Amino acid sequence: MVIPGAVSSAIAGDPDASLAPQIQTEESTSSPGDLNAGNGVIPALNSAPAFFHIPCPNGHLLETPAEMIGEYAKCPTCDAEFDLREKDSEEFQRRKKMIEESELANLDRKWLNRAIAIVILLVLGGVALAVATLLNR
């Protein structure tokens, strides 16, 4: 099934188009709260986008309306048939990567805080030992 109007313009116009122009197009139309805008604002992780960018088995990027997730589609460029799954979309992969990076950063902060606490305890222990040594003379 070909999805009229649901294919990225870069693919529809040029069957040999690479993924780079499509990604640029996506970034150039990003909203102010989008990560691609470069302002550091993280969009809500549970908000669903209106369109998903899902690659076909041969790597051609299809812009798919959210309502079509779970349906069967045919790539207009290479005629490959495949299921439109949210977990295959670039948006899902981006959210997954953000969550993993956030969890890793939190773990790094925990270890840094523990290391700082240990250093403080060692310094205080050294000071206490030095004071005790001076008082015993």
SESEZA-251843 format. One record per residue: x, y, z of N, C-alpha, C in turn; residue in one letter; residue number from 0. Coordinates in Angstrom, 1 decimal, padded with zeros to 4 digits. Example, Ala and Ser with C-alpha at 12.3 -4.5 7.8 and 13.67 -1.06 7.14 Angstrom:
nc1:nc2:nc3:cac1:cac2:cac3:cc1:cc2:cc3:resn:resi
013.2:-005.7:007.8:012.3:-004.5:007.8:013.2:-003.3:007.8:A:0
012.8:-002.2:007.1:013.7:-001.1:007.1:012.9:000.0:007.9:S:1
END
This chain:
nc1:nc2:nc3:cac1:cac2:cac3:cc1:cc2:cc3:resn:resi
000.8:-001.2:000.0:000.0:000.0:000.0:000.9:001.2:000.0:M:0
000.7:002.1:-000.9:001.4:003.4:-001.0:000.7:004.4:-000.2:V:1
001.4:005.2:000.6:000.7:006.2:001.4:000.9:007.5:000.7:I:2
-000.2:008.0:000.1:-000.1:009.3:-000.6:000.1:010.4:000.4:P:3
001.0:011.3:000.1:001.3:012.4:001.0:002.0:012.1:002.3:G:4
002.4:010.8:002.5:003.0:010.4:003.7:004.5:010.2:003.5:A:5
005.0:010.4:002.3:006.4:010.1:002.0:007.2:011.4:002.1:V:6
008.4:011.4:002.6:009.2:012.6:002.7:009.4:013.2:001.3:S:7
009.4:014.5:001.2:009.5:015.1:-000.2:010.9:014.8:-000.8:S:8
011.9:014.6:000.0:013.2:014.3:-000.6:013.2:012.9:-001.2:A:9
012.4:012.0:-000.7:012.4:010.6:-001.3:011.4:010.7:-002.5:I:10
010.3:011.3:-002.4:009.3:011.4:-003.5:009.9:012.0:-004.7:A:11
010.8:013.0:-004.6:011.3:013.6:-005.8:012.5:012.9:-006.3:G:12
013.3:012.3:-005.5:014.6:011.7:-006.0:014.7:010.3:-005.3:D:13
014.6:009.2:-006.1:014.7:007.9:-005.5:016.1:007.6:-005.0:P:14
017.1:008.3:-005.4:018.5:008.1:-004.9:018.9:009.0:-003.8:D:15
017.9:009.7:-003.2:018.2:010.7:-002.2:018.8:010.0:-001.0:A:16
019.8:010.7:-000.4:020.4:010.1:000.8:019.6:010.6:002.0:S:17
019.9:010.0:003.2:019.1:010.4:004.4:019.5:011.7:004.9:L:18
020.7:012.3:004.6:021.1:013.5:005.1:020.2:014.7:004.8:A:19
019.7:014.8:003.5:018.8:016.0:003.3:017.5:015.8:004.0:P:20
017.0:014.6:004.2:015.8:014.4:004.9:015.9:014.8:006.4:Q:21
017.0:014.5:007.0:017.3:014.8:008.4:017.4:016.4:008.5:I:22
018.1:017.0:007.5:018.2:018.4:007.5:016.8:019.1:007.4:Q:23
016.0:018.6:006.6:014.6:019.1:006.4:013.9:019.0:007.7:T:24
014.0:017.9:008.4:013.3:017.7:009.7:013.8:018.7:010.7:E:25
015.1:018.9:010.7:015.7:019.9:011.7:015.2:021.3:011.4:E:26
015.2:021.6:010.1:014.8:023.0:009.7:013.4:023.4:010.1:S:27
012.5:022.4:010.2:011.1:022.6:010.5:010.8:022.3:012.0:T:28
011.9:022.2:012.8:011.7:021.9:014.2:011.0:023.0:015.0:S:29
010.3:022.7:016.0:009.6:023.6:016.8:010.6:024.2:017.9:S:30
010.3:025.3:018.5:011.2:025.9:019.5:011.5:025.0:020.6:P:31
010.7:024.1:021.0:010.9:023.2:022.1:011.6:021.9:021.7:G:32
011.9:021.8:020.4:012.5:020.5:020.0:014.0:020.5:020.3:D:33
014.6:019.3:020.5:016.0:019.2:020.8:016.8:019.6:019.6:L:34
016.3:019.4:018.4:017.1:019.8:017.2:017.2:021.3:017.0:N:35
016.4:022.1:017.8:016.5:023.5:017.7:017.8:024.0:018.3:A:36
018.4:023.2:019.1:019.7:023.6:019.7:019.6:024.5:021.0:G:37
018.4:024.6:021.5:018.2:025.4:022.7:018.3:024.7:024.0:N:38
018.5:023.3:023.9:018.7:022.6:025.1:017.4:022.2:025.9:G:39
016.3:022.5:025.3:015.0:022.2:026.0:014.6:020.8:025.6:V:40
014.3:019.9:026.5:014.0:018.5:026.3:012.5:018.4:026.2:I:41
011.9:018.0:025.0:010.5:017.8:024.9:010.0:016.7:025.8:P:42
008.7:016.7:026.1:008.2:015.7:027.0:008.4:014.3:026.3:A:43
008.9:013.3:027.1:009.2:012.0:026.6:007.9:011.2:026.3:L:44
006.8:011.6:026.8:005.6:010.8:026.6:004.7:011.4:025.5:N:45
005.1:012.5:025.0:004.3:013.2:023.9:004.5:012.5:022.6:S:46
003.5:012.2:021.9:003.6:011.5:020.6:003.6:012.5:019.5:A:47
004.6:012.4:018.5:004.6:013.3:017.4:003.5:013.0:016.4:P:48
003.2:014.0:015.6:002.1:013.8:014.6:002.6:012.9:013.5:A:49
003.9:013.0:013.2:004.5:012.1:012.1:005.7:011.4:012.7:F:50
005.9:010.2:012.2:007.0:009.4:012.5:007.9:009.2:011.2:F:51
009.2:009.2:011.4:010.1:009.0:010.3:010.6:007.6:010.4:H:52
010.1:006.7:009.6:010.4:005.2:009.7:011.1:004.8:008.4:I:53
012.3:004.2:008.6:013.0:003.7:007.4:012.4:002.4:006.9:P:54
012.4:002.2:005.6:012.0:000.9:005.0:013.2:-000.1:005.2:C:55
013.0:-001.4:004.9:014.1:-002.3:005.1:015.3:-002.0:004.3:P:56
015.2:-001.2:003.2:016.3:-000.8:002.4:016.9:000.6:002.8:N:57
016.3:001.2:003.9:016.9:002.4:004.4:016.2:003.7:003.9:G:58
015.2:003.6:003.0:014.5:004.9:002.6:013.6:005.4:003.7:H:59
013.7:006.6:004.0:013.0:007.2:005.1:011.6:007.6:004.7:L:60
010.6:007.1:005.4:009.2:007.5:005.1:008.6:008.3:006.2:L:61
008.0:009.4:005.9:007.3:010.2:006.9:005.9:009.7:007.0:E:62
005.5:009.2:008.2:004.3:008.4:008.3:003.4:009.1:009.4:T:63
002.1:009.3:009.1:001.2:009.9:010.1:001.1:008.9:011.3:P:64
000.9:009.4:012.5:000.9:008.6:013.7:-000.3:007.6:013.6:A:65
-001.4:008.0:012.9:-002.5:007.1:012.8:-002.2:005.8:012.1:E:66
-001.2:005.8:011.3:-000.8:004.6:010.4:000.1:003.6:011.1:M:67
000.5:004.0:012.3:001.4:003.0:013.1:000.7:001.7:013.3:I:68
001.4:000.6:013.0:000.8:-000.7:013.1:000.2:-001.3:011.8:G:69
000.2:-000.4:010.8:-000.3:-000.9:009.5:000.8:-001.4:008.6:E:70
000.5:-002.0:007.6:001.4:-002.5:006.6:001.6:-001.5:005.5:Y:71
002.8:-001.3:005.0:003.0:-000.2:004.0:004.0:-000.8:002.9:A:72
004.0:000.0:001.8:004.9:-000.4:000.7:005.7:000.9:000.4:K:73
007.0:000.8:000.4:007.9:001.9:000.1:007.7:002.3:-001.3:C:74
007.5:003.6:-001.6:007.3:004.1:-002.9:008.6:004.1:-003.7:P:75
009.7:004.0:-003.1:011.0:004.1:-003.8:011.4:002.7:-004.3:T:76
011.4:001.7:-003.4:011.9:000.4:-003.7:010.9:-000.7:-003.7:C:77
009.6:-000.4:-003.4:008.5:-001.3:-003.3:008.7:-002.4:-002.2:D:78
009.5:-002.2:-001.3:009.6:-003.1:-000.1:008.4:-003.0:000.8:A:79
007.8:-004.1:001.2:006.7:-004.1:002.1:007.1:-004.4:003.5:E:80
006.6:-003.6:004.4:007.0:-003.8:005.8:005.9:-003.2:006.7:F:81
006.0:-003.6:008.0:005.1:-003.0:009.1:005.6:-001.7:009.5:D:82
004.7:-000.8:009.7:005.1:000.6:010.3:005.0:000.4:011.8:L:83
006.2:000.3:012.4:006.3:000.2:013.9:006.9:001.4:014.5:R:84
006.3:001.9:015.6:006.9:003.0:016.3:008.3:002.8:016.7:E:85
008.6:001.6:017.2:009.9:001.3:017.7:011.0:001.4:016.6:K:86
010.6:001.4:015.4:011.6:001.5:014.3:011.8:003.0:013.9:D:87
011.0:003.9:014.4:011.0:005.3:014.0:012.2:006.0:014.6:S:88
012.7:007.0:013.9:013.8:007.9:014.4:013.4:008.6:015.7:E:89
012.1:008.9:015.8:011.7:009.6:017.0:011.8:008.7:018.2:E:90
011.4:007.5:018.1:011.4:006.5:019.2:012.9:006.3:019.6:F:91
013.7:006.1:018.6:015.2:005.9:018.8:015.8:007.1:019.5:Q:92
015.4:008.3:019.1:015.9:009.5:019.8:015.5:009.6:021.2:R:93
014.2:009.3:021.5:013.7:009.3:022.9:014.4:008.3:023.7:R:94
014.6:007.1:023.2:015.3:006.0:023.9:016.7:006.4:024.2:K:95
017.4:007.0:023.3:018.8:007.5:023.5:018.8:008.6:024.6:K:96
017.8:009.5:024.6:017.8:010.6:025.6:017.6:010.0:027.0:M:97
016.7:009.0:027.1:016.5:008.4:028.4:017.7:007.6:028.9:I:98
018.4:006.9:028.0:019.6:006.2:028.4:020.7:007.2:028.8:E:99
020.9:008.3:028.1:021.9:009.3:028.4:021.6:009.9:029.8:E:100
020.3:010.2:030.0:019.9:010.8:031.3:020.2:009.8:032.4:S:101
019.8:008.6:032.3:020.1:007.6:033.3:021.6:007.5:033.6:E:102
022.4:007.5:032.5:023.9:007.4:032.7:024.4:008.6:033.4:L:103
023.9:009.8:033.0:024.3:011.0:033.7:024.0:011.0:035.2:A:104
022.8:010.5:035.5:022.4:010.4:036.9:023.3:009.4:037.7:N:105
023.7:008.3:037.0:024.6:007.4:037.6:026.0:008.0:037.8:L:106
026.5:008.8:036.8:027.7:009.4:037.0:027.7:010.4:038.1:D:107
026.6:011.2:038.3:026.5:012.1:039.4:026.5:011.4:040.7:R:108
025.9:010.3:040.8:025.9:009.5:042.1:027.3:009.1:042.5:K:109
028.0:008.6:041.5:029.4:008.2:041.8:030.3:009.4:042.2:W:110
030.1:010.5:041.5:030.9:011.7:041.8:030.6:012.2:043.2:L:111
029.3:012.2:043.6:028.9:012.6:044.9:029.5:011.7:046.0:N:112
029.5:010.4:045.7:030.1:009.4:046.7:031.6:009.7:046.8:R:113
032.2:009.9:045.7:033.7:010.1:045.7:034.0:011.4:046.5:A:114
033.2:012.5:046.3:033.5:013.7:047.0:033.2:013.5:048.5:I:115
032.2:012.7:048.9:032.0:012.4:050.3:033.1:011.7:050.9:A:116
033.7:010.7:050.2:034.8:009.9:050.7:036.0:010.8:050.9:I:117
036.3:011.7:049.9:037.4:012.6:050.0:037.3:013.5:051.2:V:118
036.0:014.0:051.5:035.8:014.9:052.6:036.0:014.1:053.9:I:119
035.5:012.9:054.0:035.7:012.1:055.2:037.2:011.8:055.4:L:120
038.0:011.5:054.4:039.4:011.3:054.5:040.1:012.5:055.0:L:121
039.8:013.7:054.4:040.4:015.0:054.8:040.1:015.3:056.3:V:122
038.8:015.1:056.7:038.4:015.3:058.1:039.1:014.4:059.0:L:123
039.2:013.1:058.6:040.0:012.1:059.4:041.4:012.5:059.5:G:124
042.0:013.0:058.5:043.4:013.4:058.6:043.6:014.6:059.5:G:125
042.7:015.6:059.4:042.7:016.8:060.3:042.5:016.3:061.7:V:126
041.6:015.4:062.0:041.3:014.9:063.3:042.6:014.2:063.9:A:127
043.2:013.4:063.0:044.4:012.7:063.4:045.6:013.7:063.8:L:128
045.7:014.8:062.9:046.7:015.8:063.2:046.4:016.5:064.5:A:129
045.2:016.9:064.7:044.8:017.6:066.0:045.1:016.7:067.2:V:130
044.7:015.4:067.1:045.0:014.5:068.2:046.4:014.3:068.4:A:131
047.2:014.2:067.4:048.7:014.1:067.6:049.3:015.3:068.2:T:132
048.8:016.5:067.9:049.3:017.8:068.5:048.9:017.9:069.9:L:133
047.7:017.4:070.3:047.2:017.5:071.7:047.9:016.5:072.6:L:134
048.4:015.4:072.1:049.1:014.4:072.9:050.6:014.7:073.1:N:135
051.1:015.8:072.6:052.5:016.1:072.8:052.8:016.7:074.1:R:136
END
